Structure formats: structure tokens, C-alpha cells
Amino acid sequence: MADGAVLLANHLKALKLPTIHSECEKVAQRCASENVDHLGFLLQLCELELIDRERRASDRRLKAAQFPNHK
């Protein structure tokens, strides 16, 4: 299974899904303990990825706006 994990990590990197890559194992363990099906597992991962993308996009926009520093 180690080969599968390496292949999955490479695919997620190529698809530019860093949050799914970093959270996959934690979400899988939680879903297994809560008896969540595969669609629920995938939904949770996708939601985490979307939330993180929105946060990173907001951070980029704030940085690009070059607002003056608060004192």
C-alpha cells in the first residue's frame, strides 16, 4: 500500500490539491471511526480544499491590494 500512498501523493500534487494531500489521512481515520461512507469522505475532503482555496485567494488579494500597515 505504500506504493499507492506515494502514487496518490504524486497525483494530488499534479492536480494542485495540497489540502486534500495534507488532510487525507486525518479525514480517512475520522470517517472510518464515524462509519462515514466513501462519498461522505470525499465530500469532507473537497470542502476542506475549497475552504482553504478561498482563504489563500483572500490572502493573495489582500497582499496584492498593498494596504498600508495598521499602527
C-alpha positions, 0 to 999 in steps of 0.5 A: 500500500505504500506504493499507492500512498506515494502514487496518490501523493504524486497525483494530488500534487499534479492536480494542485490539491495540497489540502486534500494531500495534507488532510487525507489521512486525518479525514480517512481515520475520522470517517472510518471511526464515524462509519462515514461512507466513501462519498461522505469522505470525499465530500469532507475532503473537497470542502476542506480544499475549497475552504482553504482555496478561498482563504489563500485567494483572500490572502493573495488579494489582500497582499496584492491590494498593498494596504498600508500597515495598521499602527 
